[in-house]
């Protein structure tokens, strides 16, 4: 079941990405020959609106084959009026950007749906208290609910963590314990911990862990739009930051995951409920949008770079150089996919 859900999620995200390219190409008067979900041998297809709509055997991507545009052989060109090759660099860039943009729009829509349903968010309820920590010394206990810090109302665990991290001096904590309100004063301590990239960092902490209690976030329409925008921006920033850290070596290459990781995470999300599946799908959609903007010749970002060069210097990239760069791009992509798969297998065998 989880594999089927993973396949459906990935295929849907690829479909929307390629649909962005398709509509942009048609808007620019470019004939689209093939719209494919997956690579390799054709499994099923039908023809509609002059385009062959295809499902292929390997569901790890997709493509829109436009007249005069062939990544497998960049030397194949057509100069008919409805060909990709006769369009201006700006028109080509518009077509290329439409795919990643569709992923960002889809992610925004999914976050919006999540917000409408009232997303579950971690409540500021204490689970465990670390011994000898500021919280332990001050007398905080399990099941205490933080109501405010320094007169700032606290409704989520994240809000509480941000207030503590950015605080100066002592904290006046108002908490609820057994139905009664109490006030406790303590001073955070700079402590070593690890962040989401598994890096060791130092931050202000008081020594508590969440109890795992959640509550639904009730949002107005304006707050729902704000939530969707913030989550899309946060996911984009997170992925860009992760890629940067991976490239400069701040995050080891063995942290990279592949298709097995995606299936595993989708399975976990399915077990947690459909809201979790939507949240995960939104994150992967942003991931697809960001990755396709990378300036690797086999990706949208690489083609955008070629067209930016033509737009600035008023001449096309040398065909021989473009072919070599495209081949190099495919080598990089397959190497990254191979590394992700290798890491996944290593994790599975322990």
N, C-alpha and C positions, 0 to 999 in steps of 0.2 A: 504493500500500500504506500509506504513512504517513498519507494523508488518511483512509483507512478506519479505521486504528488510532485516529486522533484522534477520529473520529466515534464509535467504539465506546466510547472512554474517557469522552468528554464525556457521551454518552447514559447510560452506566452510572452516572456520578456524579449526574446529574440524577435518574435513576430511584430511587437510594437516598435522595436528599433528599426527593423527593415521597412515597416509600414511608413515610418517617418521619411525614409529615403524615397520610398515609392511615390508618396503624395507630392513630395518636393520635386521629384524628377518629372512627374506628369504636369505639375504646375509650370515647370520651365520648358515644357514641350518636348521632353525626352522620351523616346520609346523604351519601355521596360520589357525585355524579352523573357526573363525568368525571375520569379519570386520564390526563393527556396528557404525552407526551414530545415537545417541540417546540411551535411556535406556527403559526398560519395554517391553511391548508387541510388537511383530514384526508387522510392517505395510506392508512392501514389502521386497522381497529378491530375489537374484538369485545366482547361484553357478558358479564360474569361477576360473581356476587355482587352483582347490582344496580347495578354500575358499568360505564360504558363505558370500556374501556381503549383508548387512542388513540395513534397515531404521526402527528405533523403534519409539514408540509413544511419548516419552518424549525427545524433542530435546535439552537437557541441558548438553550434553556431548557425549562421545563415547568411544569405547574401541576396542582393538585388542586382541582377545582371542587366545593365543598361546598354543600349546599342552603342558600339564603339568603345566600350570600357570593359577590359578583361584583366583582372589582377594576375591570372596565371600566365598571361603573355601581353605585357603593356605595349608591344609593338603593333598589336592588332587594333587598327583604328578605322573609324568610318567618318566621312565628312558630309553625310546626308543632313538635311535640315533638321531631322528629329534625332540626331546623334548627340551623345554626351560631349564628343570632341569639339563640336562647333560652338558650344556655349562659352560665355565669357568666364574668366576666373572667378568673378564674384558670384555668378550663377552656379558654378560648380561647387564653390564653398558653401553656398546656401543648401544645395542638395546634400553635401557631406555632413553639414552640421545638423541637419534635420533628424538623423538617426539618434545621436546622443541626446539631442533636445527632447525627442519623444520619450526616452528613458527617464529624463528628469521630470517631465510632465506626468508620466505614469506614476513615478514615485510620489510626487506631490499629491496626485489623486488618491493613491493608496493611503498615504498618511492622513489625508482629509477624511476618508472613509473610516479609518481607525479612530480619528478624533470625534467623528459623529457618533460612533458607537460607545464613546466613553472609554478611552484607553486606561488600562490598569497601570497604576503607577505605585512605586514603592513608598509606603507610609513611613514616617519618622518614628518607628517603634523599635526600641532597642532589643536585640536578641542576646548577644553575649557582650560581656565587659572584660577587657584585657586586664589581667592582674598587674598591679603597680602602675597602671596608666593614670592620667589625670582624672578620667571618669571614675575609675575604681576608688581613687583616693577621696574624691568628692562625694562618693556614695551613690552614684547612678546604679540602677539595677535593671535586670532583664524585665521586659514588658513595660518599662517606662515609655511614655509617649511625649516627645518633645513638642511643645506648643509654640514657643517663641524663644529667640535668642537676642539679647540686648534690645528687647521690645519689637523685634522684627518677626512677624507671624511666620510660622513654619508649617507647611502642609505636606511637603514631600521630603524624602530622604536626600534627594539631590540638592534641594534648597538648603537643607541643614548643612550638608557637606561643603557647599560653596560659601556659606556664611562663616563657617569655622575656618576654612582655608584662607579667607581674605581678612580675617579679623585681626585686630590690634589689641594686645593686652588681655585682660580677663573677660570672661563671658558670663552674663547673667542669664541662666537657663531657666525657663519656666516649663515645668513638666507635669504630666498627669500620672498619678500612681494610685491605683485602687479607687478611682473616682474622686480623688482629692488633688488639688493643685499645690505644687511645691516649687520653691525657688532654690537653685543651687548655683554657686559661683565657682568657676574653675578657670584655669589657664591652659590653653592648648600647648602641645609639645611637638616640636619638629621631629618627625619620625620617618625612617626609611620604609618605603613600600614599593610596590610594582604597579605600573600603569597598564592600560589595555594592550600596549605593545610589548609587555613583559620586560620593560626597562625599569631599573632601580632608580627611584626618584625620592626626593625629600619634600614633605608637605606637612602643614599643620594638621594635627589629628588629636582626638581626645581619648581614643582607645575603645571604640564601640563597634559592633557589627549589627547589621540589620536583622530583624526577626523574620523578614520575608513576608510581612503583612502588606497587602496591597489594597488600594481603593480605586474606584472609578473616578476619573477626572471629568467633571461636568463643565462643558465649555459652551460659550455662546458662539454664534456664527463667526463673529469677528475673531474670537479667540481660536476657533477651529481653523480658520485660514492662517492665523499667525502660527499655530502649532504645526500645520503642514509645511509652511514656509521654513520655520526654524529647523524642523527635523530633516528636510531635504538639504538645507544648507549645512547642517551639522554632519550628516552622512557624507556629503561631498567633501567637506573639509577633512573628515576622518580618513577617507580613502586617499586623498591627495597627500596627507601627512604620512600615512602608512607607506605609500609608494616612495616618497622622498626618503624616509628612514631606511627603507629596504635598499634603495640605490646607493646611499652613502654609507651603508654598512652598520647603521645604528641598530637595525633589526636584522638578526641572522637570516640567511636564505632558507634555513630549515623551518622557518615560521610560515613560509608560503604554502598555501593549500591549493588543491585541485578539485576535480569533479567529485572525488569521493568525499571530500570535506563538505562540499555543497550538498550532496545527498544526505550525509550524516546530519548536518545542521537543519536541513529541511525536515528530516525525520523527527528531530528533537522538537522543532517548531510545530509539526503536525500533532505530536503527542500533547503539546501544551495548549492546543486549540487553534481554531482558524484565524483568530486575531493575531496570533504569533506568526502564522504563515504569511498573512498580509504584511506584517512588519518586516519579516525576513525578505519577502519578495520586493518590498520597497527598497531595502538596503542593497539587494543584488542588482536591482534596476539602476540605482545610482552608480553602483560599481561598474556596470556595463557602459554607462554613459561616460564615466571618467576614463576608463581604460581605453575606450575607442577614440578618445581625444589625444592619447599619447602620440607623439610624432614618430611613430614606427610606420614605415612605408606601406606595410600590408594592412594597416588600420586606417580609419577615417582621418585621424590626426596626421598621418603621413601624407595622404592625398591633399589634405588642407595645406600642409607645408609646401608641397609642390606648387599648388595654385597660388599661394601667397608669394612664392618666388617669382612666378610668372606675372602676378599683379604688380609687384614692385619693380622688377627688372625688364618688363615688357618683352620677355622671351621665355619659351618653354625650357624646362630642364632637359639637358642632353639625354636623348633616348637611351644610350648605352649606360649612362650613369643611373638613370631611373630604373632600368632592368636589374642592374646589380644591387641597387638599394632595396628594391622590392624583394629580391631573392634573400638578401640579408635580413629583411624584415620578417619573412616567413621562417627563417632559421631561428631568429630570436623568439618568435611566438611559439614555435614547436618546442624549443628548448625550455621556455618557461612552463609550458603545459607538461612537459616531461618531468621537470623538477617538481612541480606541484603534485603530480601523480606519484613520483618517487617518495616525496615527503609523506603523502597520505598512506602509502603502503608501509613505510617505516613506522608510522604511528599505529597502524593496525596490528603489526607484529610485535610492537612493544619495545 
